[in-house]
Amino acid sequence: MLRRFPLLLLLRRLAADERGNIALLFAVFMALGTVAGAFAIDEGAIYLQRRIEQSAADLGAITAASDPAHAFARARQALVDAGLVPASTTVEELTTGRSASRLTVETGNYAADPAIPVTGRFRPGGSPLNAVRVHFEQPAQLYFAQPWAQVPVLAVDAVAAATPTVAFSVGSTLATLGEGIPNAVLNALLGSNVTLSAASYNALLDAHVGLFPLLDALAEELGITAGTYQDVLAASADQGTIAKAIADVSTGPAVPAALALAQALGHNGRVPLARLLDLGALAGYSIGQGSASGIAASLSALQLLAATAAISDGTHEVALGLGADVPGLTSLTLTLAVGEPAQHAAWFALGPSGEIVRTAQIRLKFVATLAGGAGLGQGVVRLPLYLEGASAEAGVTSAACPVAPAASGTAVIAARPGIASIAIGEPSDSELGDFGRDAPLVPATLIDLPLLKIVASGRASMGNRTPTSLSFSAADIAAGTVRRATTTDYTRSLTSSLLQHLTLTVTIGGLNVSASGVGRALGALLDPLGPVLDSTIATALGALGLNLGIADVRVYGVTCGRAVLVQ
């Protein structure tokens, strides 16, 4: 029967023949392996492409957050560098979908608050600006499945946030220095005997030096040839070295003035540089590379020298004899003591929200001697006054990164003027300079005659306990604007207020009597003295960059470097 059907016979023989089975199986599985390999290659390629896109988006977000003013350009460049986008692709093509790739860059605020879900911590357009989100999508590259499979679109996201760095200082107002009290105060604090003309002082007042060029000059003066700015700040420099560094980076008439001070100061007063300048995270920059930080703070040369006087280990006390044209005034002396700013705060700082700067504490002792006249038994009135000013402080409340076309961001500074008080009393010089405890005061004996004795006491004070918020726009920062916080309850002269409200104890022949008549005579004698003391106090403190009841704040720049990925 099979012979009738040769085809069936052939098939039967073929089924029974086991030769060539391996080759057949190999051919079948080779085809299946090829298909599986094609899928694996395409899958691996997609995975690799996604990794490359994510890495580029991460880098783009970090660089964009460091410079939000040019966020899109920074993110686009990261994609170009990664080879994901041709350099010829325009911004319009990337944003409108006219090219195969699409890039979206959003600036906003990132709040690192554990109470907020991770996906909700970035708010596009939120304030203050401190973060950037980058979204990039591009079709996947298929090598084998492209003819029959739909090409998937790969989308990646990255969010990076930068902490705005604020460069700012407090107590930045200086009186114009010439002859008289300011000259004597500054020279005595600096421990110098140099006599500078008013023109030289004004040249120093007008001179401004760059923060990082100054630190580079200090490093050279101190022989620090390698390392970071942290190494410079860890050192101490005498006031002469600081003045020489100021001369090195100054121009014009400020150079000979600073050199004269440097020569006169010599090795007087070691200054811990970390107490003068606080660079925060930027202290990690290598010496000579400070310009890469984007901070271009310009400091007043004279303010810097005055700040070194308060921070150094040199003489912090000044005793001066003053002259004043007041009827009956025979002598007026001033003793000034300057304490260091509180620990963990510098005069100038770079840092994020929460960074604080402080001015120095000061104590003043005045002793005025007046001829009492007939109304006071021809006695000599000796009036000792003690004034204490707490350090003014300022801290960063918030800051925002730069937004095009501004080169700087914005900042809000909370400033609190130092509380000042004045009292009748005369602590000793050692008590005056001991800032670790309150100076003891006892009622002062104004007149001490055999038949007449007048003892006085009193205190007047001013100050705010609530900080004042000062806002600095990018334009304010560029213009070098100084904003001022003042005591809201300071409505009249501090010393005049004290002199008009003395508590008097009058003893005549050992008996306490009414002070009304004597008080009127004493008031008539002391009233003209009030404005003189006010002016003297203001001028003496002006030489130190301090003002009673006032905190002057300047912001030098707000940048957003060292961004990090947050999503």
C-alpha positions in Angstrom: 0.0 0.0 0.0 2.8 2.3 0.8 4.2 1.6 -2.6 1.1 3.1 -4.1 1.9 6.3 -2.1 5.6 7.0 -2.4 5.2 10.4 -0.6 3.8 8.7 2.5 6.7 6.2 2.3 9.2 9.1 2.1 7.7 10.8 5.1 7.7 7.7 7.2 11.3 7.0 6.4 12.1 10.7 7.2 10.4 10.4 10.6 12.3 7.2 11.4 15.6 8.7 10.4 17.4 10.3 13.4 20.3 11.7 11.5 20.5 15.5 11.5 18.4 16.1 14.6 21.0 18.3 16.3 21.3 20.5 13.2 17.6 20.9 13.1 17.2 21.7 16.7 20.1 24.2 16.5 18.5 26.0 13.6 15.2 26.3 15.5 16.8 27.5 18.7 19.2 29.7 16.8 16.2 31.6 15.4 14.6 31.8 18.8 17.9 32.9 20.4 18.3 35.6 17.8 14.9 37.0 18.5 15.5 36.9 22.3 18.9 38.5 21.8 17.4 41.2 19.8 14.9 42.0 22.6 17.7 41.8 25.2 20.0 44.2 23.2 17.2 46.6 22.7 16.2 46.4 26.4 19.7 46.9 27.5 20.1 49.8 25.1 16.9 51.4 26.5 18.2 50.9 30.0 21.6 52.4 29.2 20.0 55.4 27.4 17.8 56.0 30.4 20.8 56.0 32.6 22.6 58.4 30.4 19.6 60.7 30.2 19.1 60.6 34.0 22.7 61.4 34.6 22.6 64.3 32.2 19.3 65.6 33.7 20.9 65.3 37.2 23.9 67.3 36.1 21.7 69.8 34.3 19.6 70.3 37.4 22.7 70.8 39.6 24.3 73.3 37.3 21.0 75.1 36.8 20.3 75.3 40.5 23.8 76.9 41.0 22.9 79.6 38.4 19.1 79.9 38.3 19.4 83.1 36.2 20.6 80.9 33.3 18.8 77.7 34.3 17.6 76.6 30.9 20.9 77.3 29.2 22.8 75.3 31.9 20.5 72.3 31.6 20.6 72.4 27.8 24.4 72.4 27.8 24.5 69.4 30.1 22.4 67.5 27.5 24.6 68.6 24.7 27.8 67.5 26.5 26.2 64.1 27.1 25.6 63.8 23.4 21.8 63.6 23.8 21.0 66.8 22.0 22.8 68.2 19.0 24.4 71.5 19.6 22.5 72.9 16.7 19.1 72.2 18.3 17.5 75.6 19.2 15.7 76.5 22.4 12.4 76.8 20.5 12.8 73.3 19.1 13.5 71.8 22.6 10.6 73.6 24.3 7.9 73.3 21.6 8.4 69.6 20.6 9.6 70.5 17.1 12.5 68.2 17.6 12.5 64.6 18.8 13.6 65.7 22.2 11.8 68.0 24.7 13.3 69.9 27.6 11.4 71.6 30.4 13.2 73.6 33.1 11.3 75.1 36.1 12.7 77.3 38.9 11.0 77.4 42.3 11.3 76.7 45.9 12.3 73.4 47.6 11.3 72.9 51.2 13.3 70.2 53.0 10.4 69.5 55.4 9.8 65.9 56.5 6.2 66.7 57.1 5.7 67.3 53.3 5.5 64.4 50.9 8.6 64.1 48.8 6.7 64.8 45.6 5.3 68.0 47.0 8.4 69.6 48.4 9.2 71.4 45.1 6.9 74.3 44.3 7.4 75.7 40.7 7.6 79.5 40.9 7.7 79.4 44.7 9.6 81.9 46.8 12.3 82.2 47.9 13.9 80.8 44.7 16.4 78.0 45.6 15.7 75.0 43.3 15.3 73.9 39.7 13.5 70.9 38.2 14.6 69.5 34.9 12.3 67.3 32.8 13.7 65.7 29.6 12.1 63.2 27.3 13.4 61.6 24.1 12.5 58.5 21.9 14.4 55.4 22.7 16.9 54.0 20.2 15.8 50.5 19.0 18.2 48.4 17.0 16.1 45.2 16.1 12.5 45.8 17.2 12.0 49.1 15.4 10.3 47.6 12.3 7.4 46.0 14.3 7.5 47.6 17.8 6.2 51.0 18.9 9.2 53.2 19.9 8.9 54.1 23.6 9.6 57.7 24.8 12.0 57.8 27.8 11.3 60.6 30.3 13.5 61.6 33.3 13.2 64.1 36.0 15.7 65.7 38.4 15.3 68.3 41.1 18.3 70.1 42.6 18.4 72.7 45.3 21.0 75.2 46.2 21.4 77.0 49.6 21.7 80.7 48.8 25.0 82.1 50.3 24.6 85.7 51.6 27.6 88.0 52.2 26.8 90.7 54.7 28.0 92.8 57.6 26.6 94.8 60.4 27.6 98.2 61.9 29.1 99.5 58.7 28.7 103.3 59.2 31.8 105.3 59.9 32.2 109.0 60.7 34.4 111.0 58.4 37.7 111.0 60.2 39.9 114.1 60.6 41.4 115.7 63.6 40.2 115.4 67.2 38.4 112.5 68.9 38.0 110.1 66.0 41.7 110.3 65.2 42.7 109.8 68.8 40.3 106.9 69.4 41.3 105.0 66.3 45.0 105.5 66.9 44.8 104.5 70.5 42.8 101.4 69.7 45.2 100.4 67.0 48.1 101.1 69.2 49.7 103.4 66.6 51.3 106.8 66.8 50.9 107.7 63.2 49.5 111.0 62.3 47.4 110.8 59.2 45.9 113.8 57.5 42.1 114.1 57.0 42.7 113.4 53.3 44.5 110.2 54.2 41.7 109.1 56.5 39.1 109.9 53.9 41.1 108.0 51.3 40.9 104.9 53.6 37.2 105.6 54.2 36.5 105.6 50.5 38.8 102.7 49.7 37.1 99.2 49.2 39.0 96.0 48.9 37.8 92.7 47.4 37.2 89.9 50.0 39.1 87.1 48.2 41.9 89.3 46.9 42.4 90.5 50.5 42.6 86.9 51.7 45.0 86.0 48.9 47.2 89.0 50.0 47.0 87.9 53.6 48.0 84.4 52.7 51.0 85.7 50.9 51.9 88.0 53.8 51.6 85.1 56.2 53.6 82.7 54.0 50.7 80.3 53.3 51.5 79.2 49.8 49.0 76.3 49.4 45.8 75.0 50.9 42.4 76.6 51.3 41.0 79.8 52.7 40.2 77.8 55.8 43.9 77.6 56.4 44.2 81.4 56.2 41.3 81.9 58.6 42.8 79.5 61.1 45.8 81.8 61.4 46.2 85.0 63.3 47.7 88.2 61.8 48.9 91.3 63.6 47.3 94.6 62.7 50.3 95.7 60.7 50.1 92.7 58.5 46.4 93.3 57.8 47.1 96.9 57.0 49.9 95.8 54.6 47.5 93.4 52.9 45.0 96.2 52.5 47.7 98.3 50.9 48.6 95.4 48.5 45.1 95.3 47.1 44.2 99.0 47.2 44.8 101.6 44.6 45.2 105.4 44.5 45.8 107.5 47.7 44.6 104.7 50.0 47.9 102.8 49.3 50.3 105.3 51.1 47.8 105.7 53.9 47.5 102.0 54.5 51.3 101.6 54.2 51.9 104.3 56.8 49.5 102.6 59.2 51.2 99.2 58.5 54.6 100.6 59.3 53.3 102.3 62.5 51.3 99.3 63.7 54.0 96.8 63.2 53.4 93.6 65.1 50.8 95.1 67.5 47.6 93.2 68.3 47.2 89.7 67.0 43.8 89.2 65.3 42.3 85.7 64.9 41.1 86.0 61.3 38.2 83.6 61.9 36.8 86.2 64.3 37.0 88.9 61.6 35.7 87.0 58.6 33.4 83.9 58.3 33.4 82.3 54.9 31.1 79.4 55.7 31.2 76.7 53.1 33.3 78.9 50.8 36.3 78.5 53.1 36.9 75.2 51.3 38.0 77.0 48.1 41.7 76.8 47.3 43.7 80.0 47.9 43.6 82.1 44.7 40.4 80.5 43.5 37.9 82.7 45.5 36.6 84.4 42.3 35.1 81.0 41.3 32.6 81.3 44.2 30.7 84.1 42.4 31.0 86.4 45.5 32.5 89.7 44.8 32.2 91.4 48.2 33.9 94.7 48.5 34.9 95.7 52.1 35.6 99.2 53.4 39.3 99.4 54.3 38.7 101.6 57.3 35.9 99.6 58.6 38.1 96.5 58.4 40.9 98.2 60.3 38.4 99.4 63.0 37.0 95.9 63.3 40.5 94.5 63.9 40.9 96.9 66.8 38.0 95.3 68.6 38.9 91.7 67.9 42.7 91.9 68.4 44.5 91.0 71.6 45.9 94.5 71.8 44.8 97.4 73.9 41.0 97.7 74.1 40.9 100.7 76.4 41.4 104.3 75.4 41.7 107.2 77.8 41.3 110.7 76.4 41.2 114.2 77.7 38.6 116.2 75.8 37.9 119.9 75.5 34.5 121.3 75.1 33.1 124.9 75.1 30.6 124.6 77.8 30.1 127.4 80.5 31.6 126.2 83.8 33.1 123.0 82.3 36.7 122.7 83.5 37.6 119.2 82.3 36.0 116.3 80.5 37.7 112.8 80.2 36.6 109.8 78.3 37.6 106.2 78.9 36.5 103.7 76.3 36.6 99.9 76.5 35.8 97.6 73.6 34.8 94.0 74.1 35.0 91.3 71.4 31.8 90.3 69.6 30.1 87.3 71.0 31.5 83.9 70.2 30.5 82.1 67.0 29.9 85.4 65.2 32.2 87.5 63.0 32.0 91.1 61.8 31.6 89.9 58.2 30.1 86.5 57.2 29.2 84.4 54.2 26.4 81.9 54.9 22.9 80.6 54.5 19.8 81.4 56.4 20.5 81.5 60.1 24.0 83.0 59.8 24.6 85.9 62.3 27.1 88.8 62.5 27.6 91.0 65.5 29.4 94.2 66.3 31.5 94.6 69.4 30.2 95.6 72.9 31.4 98.9 74.2 31.6 100.6 77.5 32.2 104.3 78.0 33.1 106.3 81.2 32.9 110.1 81.2 34.0 112.3 84.0 32.9 115.9 83.7 34.2 118.5 86.2 32.3 121.8 86.4 32.6 124.9 88.6 29.4 124.9 90.7 29.0 128.7 91.2 27.2 130.4 94.1 24.1 128.3 93.9 26.1 125.3 94.8 28.3 126.8 97.4 31.1 127.5 94.9 31.9 123.8 95.0 33.3 121.7 92.2 30.7 119.4 90.6 32.2 116.0 89.5 29.8 114.1 87.3 30.7 110.5 86.4 28.7 108.9 83.7 28.8 105.2 82.6 27.4 104.1 79.2 27.1 100.5 78.0 26.1 99.4 74.6 25.3 95.8 73.8 26.5 94.4 70.5 24.1 94.9 67.6 23.4 91.8 65.5 22.0 90.8 62.2 21.0 87.4 60.8 19.8 86.0 57.5 16.1 85.3 57.6 15.7 84.2 54.0 17.5 84.5 50.7 16.7 83.8 47.0 18.9 82.8 44.2 19.7 85.2 41.3 17.1 85.6 38.6 18.1 86.9 35.1 19.3 89.4 34.3 20.4 90.3 37.9 23.8 89.1 38.9 22.8 88.7 42.6 19.9 87.2 44.4 17.8 88.8 47.2 17.9 88.6 51.0 16.0 89.5 54.1 18.1 90.3 57.1 16.7 90.6 60.7 18.6 93.3 62.5 18.5 94.2 66.1 20.2 97.4 67.3 22.3 97.0 70.5 20.5 98.1 73.7 22.2 101.0 75.2 22.0 102.4 78.8 23.6 105.3 80.6 23.8 105.7 84.3 25.4 107.9 87.0 28.4 105.9 88.3 32.2 105.4 87.9 33.5 101.8 87.7 37.2 101.4 87.9 39.3 100.8 84.8 39.7 97.1 85.5 35.9 96.8 86.1 35.3 98.8 82.9 37.3 96.3 80.8 35.9 93.1 82.4 33.1 92.2 79.9 32.5 88.9 81.7 30.4 90.6 84.4 28.3 93.7 85.0 30.2 96.8 86.0 29.2 97.6 89.7 27.7 101.1 90.1 27.0 103.0 93.2 25.4 106.4 93.6 27.9 109.1 92.7 28.9 112.0 94.9 28.7 115.1 92.8 29.6 117.7 95.4 31.5 116.9 98.6 31.9 120.0 100.8 32.1 120.3 104.6 28.5 121.7 104.6 27.1 120.5 101.4 27.0 117.0 99.9 25.0 116.0 96.8 24.7 112.3 95.9 23.0 111.4 92.6 21.8 108.3 90.9 19.8 107.5 87.7 19.6 105.4 84.6 18.2 105.8 81.1 18.1 103.2 78.4 16.9 102.6 74.9 16.7 99.6 72.6 14.6 97.1 70.7 14.2 93.5 71.7 12.3 92.6 68.5 14.4 92.4 65.3 13.6 94.6 62.3 13.4 92.9 58.9 15.4 94.6 56.2 14.8 93.6 52.6 17.6 93.8 50.0 16.7 93.5 46.3 19.3 92.7 43.7 19.4 96.4 42.7 20.1 97.3 46.4 22.9 94.8 46.6 24.5 96.0 43.3 24.3 99.7 44.5 25.9 98.9 47.9 22.8 100.1 49.7 23.1 100.2 53.5 19.8 99.7 55.4 19.3 100.8 59.0 17.4 99.4 61.9 16.8 101.9 64.7 15.3 101.7 68.1 11.7 102.7 67.9 11.5 104.1 71.4 14.5 106.4 71.1 12.7 109.8 70.9 15.2 112.1 72.7 18.8 112.5 73.8 19.9 109.6 76.0 22.2 111.8 78.2 19.8 114.7 78.3 17.1 112.3 79.4 19.3 111.0 82.2 20.4 114.5 83.4 16.8 115.7 83.6 15.7 112.8 85.7 18.3 112.4 88.4 17.5 111.2 91.8 19.3 113.6 94.2 20.1 113.3 97.9 21.2 116.6 99.4 22.8 116.8 102.8 23.5 120.2 104.5 25.4 120.1 107.7 24.7 116.4 108.0 20.9 116.8 107.6 18.9 115.6 104.6 17.0 118.5 103.0 14.8 119.0 100.1 16.6 118.9 96.8 14.3 121.2 94.9 16.4 124.4 95.1 19.7 122.7 94.8 18.3 120.6 92.0 17.3 123.6 90.0 20.8 125.1 90.3 22.3 121.8 89.4 20.0 121.4 86.4 20.9 124.8 85.1 24.5 123.8 85.3 24.2 120.4 83.7 21.7 121.1 80.9 24.2 122.6 78.5 26.4 119.5 79.1 23.9 117.1 77.6 24.3 117.9 73.9 28.1 118.0 74.3 28.1 114.5 75.7 25.7 113.2 73.1 28.0 114.6 70.3 31.1 113.3 72.0 29.6 109.8 72.4 28.4 109.7 68.8 31.8 110.9 67.4 33.8 108.4 69.5 31.6 105.5 68.5 31.6 106.7 64.9 35.3 106.0 64.8 34.5 102.3 65.6 31.7 102.0 63.1 29.1 101.8 66.0 26.0 103.8 66.7 23.8 103.8 69.7 20.4 102.3 68.9 21.3 101.7 65.3 22.3 98.7 63.3 23.5 99.4 59.8 23.4 96.3 57.5 24.9 95.8 54.1 24.5 92.8 51.8 27.4 92.3 49.4 26.0 89.5 47.3 23.7 86.5 47.2 24.8 83.5 45.2 23.7 79.9 44.9 26.6 77.6 44.5 27.1 73.9 45.5 23.7 72.7 44.5 22.7 69.1 45.4 20.2 66.7 44.1 17.1 66.4 46.3 14.8 64.4 44.0 
